[in-house]
Every structure is written in structure tokens, then in C-alpha cells.
Amino acid sequence: MSVQRPAWIEIDLSALRHNAQLLRQIAGDNTTLYAVVKGDAYGVGIPAVVEALRDSKIHAFAAGDFDEAIEVRRCSTDATILLYGSYVPEQIAELATHEIVLTVYSPECLGALAKVDRPLAILVKVDCGFGRLGFREDEMEPVLRTIQGLPRIQLKGLYTHVGAVDDPAAVSIQANRFTDAQRCAERLGFSGLEYMIASSRILLGYPGLRSNAVNPGRLLYGLLESPWRDRTDVRPVFKAVKSRLLQIKRLVEGRRYGYGPSVEEAPSGARVGIAAIGFASGLPRSMGGAEVLVLGRRARVIGLAAMEHLLLDLTGIDSAAVGDEVVLIGKQGNDAISGEAFSQQLGMTELELLPRLGRGLRRCYS
């Protein structure tokens, strides 16, 4: 029998499939939908995501690094796999030996492409104002002419990431720059290319920018914040985060507990519990008195999180016992703590916190 740490995250794959169907309806049947699986599928786990989406009309994935791309390939022999710009140009020759689509993002990448001795499909990344990887739209003509001179290289399309999505004026400026890059490609004779500008929030907020390829991540995993998630029937894939009480004791006056200053948030003699979860699992060290659920009642975190443990104030929860569940996110009794509410207690967003917990905790799928 395997003995596992009593701390886990519950993942709802039916919600993932629901969100995938929603995405397909929004994007349309003729649009290439790259399901983003960077960060080990945002902490959900690549094998589980690929398997769950097998019958969802999603046959393309966007990976954050080479290991993730290979993991997708192990799970699907026929999927289209886009590798985001997470490699140095000198690795292109090796990457070309695998059946993946490479992001080309710099002059150095172009130089490395000239040395590739086998067919290779690429997408060119356009920096339209986000400031990360990519060529500016006014640099596209020499870039595309160079690619035209490389017979083994197949240009599959152009894509960009849009910043400041809450600002329609900023989005419009970036979209116009991407249109300039698209027109340049068409002027040079390229046809049948994929043009991808829409990630999750662009898909929801700017229907005119959906084009013929999209790459949603946050919407797929239910990690949209308000007001974006209110625009569609997206469901949370991360269902719950739980642990168990390992020990219950009383605080003794004059003693220190945990790291940092002596504990002053709970009075001497307070009944406390130690939960089997800490910052090694992805929680921040400073929890700021965040609340969790024990027996359906609110219990505060005391002091700093340890690597493997949390100290909880069980005042007023007199029947709590060793082995009882501690719910950080989820429902217990008549109370519930949402992923958004718990993240806000920590000064974080769900997008920051939940993928970390997904990668740090044992996953339980349903």
C-alpha cells in the first residue's frame, strides 16, 4: 500500500470537457484550436488533459517547453504540437528532429533555420506591443523573405500575444499591427496561413479578432477572473484543495511557534491544529491569517506557513480531531471557500496560485 501525504487537489475533468466544448462553440468548427498546456497544463497534468480532450474536436496543443511537447506526443501520436519560444536558437537543429511546430522569434532563430536539413513547420511570433518575444510588425518583410529562401522550412502561420486586454484602445493598436504583418505575408505570396491573435480573454471580449486559429489557456481551465468569467458559462476545473489535521495541542505562554516572531495572533492556551500542507506544495509562506474550513467552520492560519505544515487556530471548533479534513478551497458543511476567495486572502489570483498547487500536490481526478 502506498502511503501518501494527506494533502491533495481535486480536479474536475468533466468541467474541463465542458469548457473545451464551450471553446469550440465560441471559436467555430473551422478554427484551429490550440489548447495551451504550458505549466504542465496549468497544473492539471498533461496526460489527463490530452486524454480528457480526445473526443472534444481539439487536436492541437501549445506547449511551454520541449519536455511538455514530448509529453503531449507520448499521449497523442497525431496531435499538432506548437512549441512556444522557450528554447535557445542553437537547439533548433535538435528540435527539428521531432514532429513539433516551432515558434520562430528572433534573427538568431532565422540563422539556425538555415542549417536545418529536414522539413520543419514553424509559426513566426510577432511582437505587436506586448514586449516579449517576437519580431515587430515593421520587421516582417525581411523575415518572411528569408523564410521563402529556405526550401525545407514550411511557414505555417503568424501569431502574437496581446497585452492590456482590459483596454480596447490598446488592443486595437496591437490588432492593427498584427494586420500589418498579415498583409505583408499575403503581399509576398504566402497563402493558407494560420493567423492567431486570440487567447482566452480576446476570444471573449473581441469576437472580431478570433481569426482562423486561437490559443486559449485560462478559459479552458476555468481560471478567468471577473468580469471575464461572467461572459460565458465557464466552469472551474480545480474543484478543491484539502489536507488533514496531524496533531491538536494548546499554545503555551512564553513559547515560540513556527518561524519568525512568536505567535501573537492566537491567545495563550488557544487550541490549535497542524495541517499537513505548506509552501512546498505551492502556498506562499506568508498566509496573512487566511481562513480555511474545519468541520464546516472557519479556522485562521497562524503565523508563517512552514514547508510542510500550517498552524490553525481551532478556537470554537472544539470537536475537531486528528485526521479531520482541512479545506482550503471547496465546500464543507454549509460553508465554502472559492478558489478566487482563497487566492484573494493571500494577495494572489487564481491564475498564480492554483497552477502552483496543481503541480505541488497529489492530484485526484473525477
KAMO-V977498 format. One record per backbone hydrogen bond with DSSP energy under -1.0 kcal/mol. CO is the residue of the C=O (numbers start at 1). NH is the residue of the N-H. If there is no record, write none. Layout:
co=CO nh=NH
co=CO nh=NH
//
This chain:
co=5 nh=7
co=8 nh=242
co=9 nh=364
co=10 nh=239
co=10 nh=240
co=11 nh=366
co=12 nh=16
co=13 nh=17
co=14 nh=18
co=15 nh=19
co=16 nh=20
co=17 nh=21
co=18 nh=22
co=19 nh=23
co=20 nh=24
co=21 nh=25
co=22 nh=26
co=23 nh=27
co=24 nh=28
co=28 nh=31
co=32 nh=214
co=35 nh=62
co=37 nh=41
co=38 nh=42
co=39 nh=43
co=40 nh=45
co=41 nh=44
co=45 nh=49
co=46 nh=50
co=47 nh=51
co=48 nh=52
co=49 nh=53
co=51 nh=54
co=53 nh=56
co=59 nh=80
co=60 nh=35
co=61 nh=82
co=62 nh=37
co=63 nh=84
co=65 nh=69
co=66 nh=70
co=67 nh=71
co=68 nh=72
co=69 nh=73
co=70 nh=74
co=71 nh=75
co=72 nh=76
co=80 nh=61
co=81 nh=101
co=82 nh=63
co=83 nh=103
co=84 nh=86
co=88 nh=91
co=89 nh=92
co=91 nh=95
co=92 nh=96
co=94 nh=97
co=95 nh=98
co=98 nh=100
co=101 nh=83
co=102 nh=123
co=104 nh=125
co=106 nh=110
co=107 nh=111
co=108 nh=112
co=109 nh=113
co=110 nh=114
co=112 nh=115
co=113 nh=116
co=120 nh=154
co=121 nh=102
co=122 nh=156
co=123 nh=104
co=124 nh=159
co=125 nh=135
co=135 nh=127
co=136 nh=139
co=137 nh=140
co=139 nh=143
co=140 nh=144
co=141 nh=145
co=142 nh=146
co=143 nh=147
co=144 nh=148
co=145 nh=149
co=147 nh=150
co=150 nh=153
co=152 nh=120
co=154 nh=122
co=156 nh=194
co=157 nh=124
co=158 nh=196
co=159 nh=126
co=164 nh=167
co=167 nh=171
co=168 nh=172
co=169 nh=173
co=170 nh=174
co=171 nh=175
co=172 nh=176
co=173 nh=177
co=174 nh=178
co=175 nh=179
co=176 nh=180
co=177 nh=181
co=178 nh=182
co=179 nh=183
co=180 nh=184
co=181 nh=185
co=182 nh=186
co=183 nh=187
co=184 nh=188
co=185 nh=190
co=186 nh=189
co=194 nh=158
co=196 nh=160
co=198 nh=215
co=199 nh=203
co=200 nh=204
co=201 nh=205
co=202 nh=206
co=206 nh=209
co=207 nh=210
co=212 nh=32
co=214 nh=34
co=216 nh=36
co=217 nh=221
co=218 nh=223
co=221 nh=237
co=225 nh=229
co=228 nh=231
co=229 nh=232
co=232 nh=234
co=237 nh=12
co=240 nh=10
co=241 nh=328
co=241 nh=329
co=242 nh=8
co=243 nh=326
co=244 nh=276
co=245 nh=323
co=247 nh=274
co=249 nh=272
co=251 nh=269
co=252 nh=255
co=267 nh=270
co=270 nh=251
co=271 nh=314
co=272 nh=249
co=273 nh=312
co=274 nh=246
co=275 nh=277
co=275 nh=310
co=278 nh=281
co=278 nh=283
co=279 nh=282
co=285 nh=305
co=287 nh=290
co=290 nh=301
co=292 nh=299
co=293 nh=327
co=294 nh=297
co=297 nh=294
co=299 nh=292
co=300 nh=313
co=306 nh=279
co=307 nh=280
co=309 nh=306
co=310 nh=275
co=311 nh=302
co=312 nh=273
co=314 nh=317
co=317 nh=320
co=321 nh=324
co=324 nh=245
co=326 nh=243
co=327 nh=293
co=329 nh=241
co=330 nh=337
co=332 nh=335
co=335 nh=332
co=337 nh=330
co=338 nh=342
co=339 nh=343
co=340 nh=344
co=341 nh=345
co=343 nh=348
co=344 nh=347
co=349 nh=353
co=350 nh=354
co=353 nh=357
co=354 nh=358
co=355 nh=359
co=356 nh=360
co=357 nh=361
co=362 nh=9
co=364 nh=11
//
